[in-house]
Structure formats: structure tokens, C-alpha cells
Amino acid sequence: MRIAIIGYGKMGKLVESLATREGWDVGPRLDLADNREGSGITLSSMSGVDVAVDFSQPDAVMANIQAGARAGVHMVVGTTGWGAHLDRARQLVLDSGIGLVHGSNFSVGMNLFFEIAAEAARIVGKVPQYDAFLSEAHHRAKKDAPSGTALNLLELVRPHLPGREPGIAVTRAGHIPGIHVLGFDSEADTITLQHSARNRQGLAEGAILAARWIAGRQGFYDFRAVFREIMGF
Ligand SMILES: NC(=O)c1ccc[n+]([C@@H]2O[C@H](COP(=O)([O-])OP(=O)(O)OC[C@H]3O[C@@H](n4cnc5c(N)ncnc54)[C@H](OP(=O)(O)O)[C@@H]3O)[C@@H](O)[C@H]2O)c1
């Protein structure tokens, strides 16, 4: 199996080292200079590649997907902050016959947190005296805000809390790997659920899990659904 890396930054390098450890061949590795407007993703550069994993930057994603679709390469897109283009991306993928998994958060722990958050909102949503709140904190280099993960949490709790939709408080500082909080507050007390990433290892592991799953499959998938299928939820 061969994996191509699109965006050879912090996540791209971590995916490379985990993939190598699991016996994948790795390459090509494309950074901005090699891939303006998706120019590095071609039939010839992707020949022999089973899956291209994109951890680049939000404004690069659509060009990368377009080029990936043209080159016929399956993709895992971990880059966040391009949600406004999701419908167009789905169409490109379905028209081309490639397979693509995207996700705001590939960590196993966060995907468990998604399950817990949806269930908590379902339960607390039945009790009108509780308001919900969301917050997230990340390192100062993170470009999108609120995080894609926080937006996913909002989507999960929204149906259960009509008229009580939470806002999202955002912190960008230092080197925080990622903290997400979902809380419920009443006059009498506060219930708080928190996920704190210790490092980026779990994110890269999930991306490799998705890469193995999508190789040879067609269609457009959210990692949460893929994770649920893999785990048998
Ligand atoms: N879904 C998840 O689980 C998850 C987890 C962690 C991070 N993320 C997201 O993944 C993205 C990358 O995160 P990171 O921490 O790895 O960032 P990073 O260290 O800044 O790396 C991003 C890399 O992408 C490169 N790049 C920019 N435009 C490109 C293009 N058109 N083609 C190829 N490469 C390009 C950059 O190259 P230059 O340095 O040359 O500009 C840089 O090396 C962000 O959107 C982040 O929010 C998602």
C-alpha cells in the first residue's frame, strides 16, 4: 500500500511516521511550493498511490480534491475550515468515482466524545431548565475558529436543544493541542463534559484507519460514520 502526503506539516509528518511503522510506502510528499492550486496532484504523480492524505490548509482543499478526482486517487481529508464547500466536494467525488473520507477530528477519543455528547444532549434536552454551552481551545497557530470539531459538536446537540442553541467560546493560545467542552447549566448546577487531546498521535492513527478503509471504496464519507461502522456502533 502506498500513501501520498498532501501538506507536509505537523500532521503530514506524523501520518508519514505512523504509516511507515505500519508498513505503508510513503510518497510523494507535497507542500505548498510543490502543489499550488493542486498542481502537484496528477495522474503521473499519483500513479501507484492507494490513498492521498490531505492535512494542508483550508483554502487549498477544493483544488486538491478537484485534482485528486481528476487523477483518480482516493483521499482522506483531515484539513478543517472548508465546510462551506462540502456539497461541491461531494459532487466532484461522486462524479469521478473516487472514494473520500473527510472529518473534523480523526481521533478515536473525540469520536467517542461525539457519541457521548449526542447522548448527553438527547437526555438533557428533555429538561427545560438547562442551557447548553460549548467552548474550545487550541494552539495559536490554528487557522480556523471555531474548530471544525466544535462545529460538529454544535450540529450534534442542536436537534436536541431547540431554542437553547449554544454559542461557541474560542481560545487561541500557546501550544494547547485541543480542548473541547460541552456543558449544561441550570440555576442549581453545572454538568461539564470535556475532551482534552494530549498530543496529535490519536489524530494520525484515525487518519491511517480511514486510509485503510477507503482504499478501493468509492463514495463520500464523514469519518464519524466510518468510525461507527468500524467500531460496530
Ligand atoms: N481532522 C483532524 O483530525 C485534524 C487534526 C489536526 C489538524 N487538522 C487540520 O489539518 C490542517 C493541517 O494541520 P497542521 O497542524 O499539520 O498544519 P501545518 O503544520 O501548518 O501544516 C500544513 C502544511 O500544509 C502545507 N500546505 C499549504 N498549502 C498547501 C497546498 N496547496 N498543497 C500542499 N500542501 C500545502 C503547508 O506548507 P507550507 O509550510 O509550505 O505553507 C504546511 O506544511 C489544518 O487545517 C488543521 O486544522 C485536522
The ligand as an SDF file (V2000), in Angstrom:
LIG
                    3D

 48 52  0  0  0  0  0  0  0  0999 V2000
   -9.2010   16.4430   11.1870 N   0  0  0  0  0  0  0  0  0  0  0  0
   -8.3020   16.3180   12.1370 C   0  0  0  0  0  0  0  0  0  0  0  0
   -8.3520   15.3750   12.9270 O   0  0  0  0  0  0  0  0  0  0  0  0
   -7.1890   17.3240   12.2480 C   0  0  0  0  0  0  0  0  0  0  0  0
   -6.1720   17.1820   13.1770 C   0  0  0  0  0  0  0  0  0  0  0  0
   -5.1180   18.0980   13.1970 C   0  0  0  0  0  0  0  0  0  0  0  0
   -5.0980   19.1290   12.2880 C   0  0  0  0  0  0  0  0  0  0  0  0
   -6.1190   19.2610   11.4170 N   0  0  0  0  0  0  0  0  0  0  0  0
   -6.1200   20.2790   10.3820 C   0  0  0  0  0  0  0  0  0  0  0  0
   -5.1650   19.8860    9.4090 O   0  0  0  0  0  0  0  0  0  0  0  0
   -4.6000   21.0420    8.7940 C   0  0  0  0  0  0  0  0  0  0  0  0
   -3.0810   20.9880    8.8940 C   0  0  0  0  0  0  0  0  0  0  0  0
   -2.7040   20.9960   10.2430 O   0  0  0  0  0  0  0  0  0  0  0  0
   -1.1660   21.0030   10.6760 P   0  0  0  0  0  0  0  0  0  0  0  0
   -1.1790   21.2210   12.1330 O   0  0  0  0  0  0  0  0  0  0  0  0
   -0.4400   19.8280   10.1210 O   0  0  0  0  0  0  0  0  0  0  0  0
   -0.6840   22.3410    9.9590 O   0  0  0  0  0  0  0  0  0  0  0  0
    0.7830   22.7620    9.4860 P   0  0  0  0  0  0  0  0  0  0  0  0
    1.8280   22.1810   10.3760 O   0  0  0  0  0  0  0  0  0  0  0  0
    0.7300   24.2410    9.3000 O   0  0  0  0  0  0  0  0  0  0  0  0
    0.9260   22.0630    8.0750 O   0  0  0  0  0  0  0  0  0  0  0  0
    0.2060   22.4370    6.9470 C   0  0  0  0  0  0  0  0  0  0  0  0
    1.0980   22.1350    5.7510 C   0  0  0  0  0  0  0  0  0  0  0  0
    0.3050   22.2350    4.5740 O   0  0  0  0  0  0  0  0  0  0  0  0
    1.1240   22.7920    3.5860 C   0  0  0  0  0  0  0  0  0  0  0  0
    0.3220   23.3600    2.5120 N   0  0  0  0  0  0  0  0  0  0  0  0
   -0.3050   24.5570    2.4160 C   0  0  0  0  0  0  0  0  0  0  0  0
   -0.9400   24.6720    1.2420 N   0  0  0  0  0  0  0  0  0  0  0  0
   -0.7140   23.5020    0.5740 C   0  0  0  0  0  0  0  0  0  0  0  0
   -1.0810   23.0070   -0.6990 C   0  0  0  0  0  0  0  0  0  0  0  0
   -1.8210   23.7130   -1.5560 N   0  0  0  0  0  0  0  0  0  0  0  0
   -0.6720   21.7620   -1.0410 N   0  0  0  0  0  0  0  0  0  0  0  0
    0.0720   21.0060   -0.2190 C   0  0  0  0  0  0  0  0  0  0  0  0
    0.4760   21.4550    0.9960 N   0  0  0  0  0  0  0  0  0  0  0  0
    0.0820   22.6760    1.3770 C   0  0  0  0  0  0  0  0  0  0  0  0
    1.9610   23.8030    4.3240 C   0  0  0  0  0  0  0  0  0  0  0  0
    3.1160   24.0630    3.5360 O   0  0  0  0  0  0  0  0  0  0  0  0
    3.9370   25.4310    3.6690 P   0  0  0  0  0  0  0  0  0  0  0  0
    4.5400   25.3800    5.0370 O   0  0  0  0  0  0  0  0  0  0  0  0
    4.8820   25.3270    2.5540 O   0  0  0  0  0  0  0  0  0  0  0  0
    2.9150   26.5460    3.5320 O   0  0  0  0  0  0  0  0  0  0  0  0
    2.2850   23.0590    5.6080 C   0  0  0  0  0  0  0  0  0  0  0  0
    3.4410   22.2650    5.5060 O   0  0  0  0  0  0  0  0  0  0  0  0
   -5.2670   22.2300    9.4680 C   0  0  0  0  0  0  0  0  0  0  0  0
   -6.4070   22.6000    8.7250 O   0  0  0  0  0  0  0  0  0  0  0  0
   -5.7090   21.6580   10.8140 C   0  0  0  0  0  0  0  0  0  0  0  0
   -6.8070   22.3740   11.3670 O   0  0  0  0  0  0  0  0  0  0  0  0
   -7.1500   18.3760   11.3820 C   0  0  0  0  0  0  0  0  0  0  0  0
  1  2  1  0
  2  3  2  0
  2  4  1  0
  4  5  1  0
  4 48  2  0
  5  6  2  0
  6  7  1  0
  7  8  2  0
  8  9  1  0
  8 48  1  0
  9 10  1  0
  9 46  1  0
 10 11  1  0
 11 12  1  0
 11 44  1  0
 12 13  1  0
 13 14  1  0
 14 15  2  0
 14 16  1  0
 14 17  1  0
 17 18  1  0
 18 19  2  0
 18 20  1  0
 18 21  1  0
 21 22  1  0
 22 23  1  0
 23 24  1  0
 23 42  1  0
 24 25  1  0
 25 26  1  0
 25 36  1  0
 26 27  1  0
 26 35  1  0
 27 28  2  0
 28 29  1  0
 29 30  1  0
 29 35  2  0
 30 31  1  0
 30 32  2  0
 32 33  1  0
 33 34  2  0
 34 35  1  0
 36 37  1  0
 36 42  1  0
 37 38  1  0
 38 39  2  0
 38 40  1  0
 38 41  1  0
 42 43  1  0
 44 45  1  0
 44 46  1  0
 46 47  1  0
M  CHG  2   8   1  16  -1
M  END
$$$$
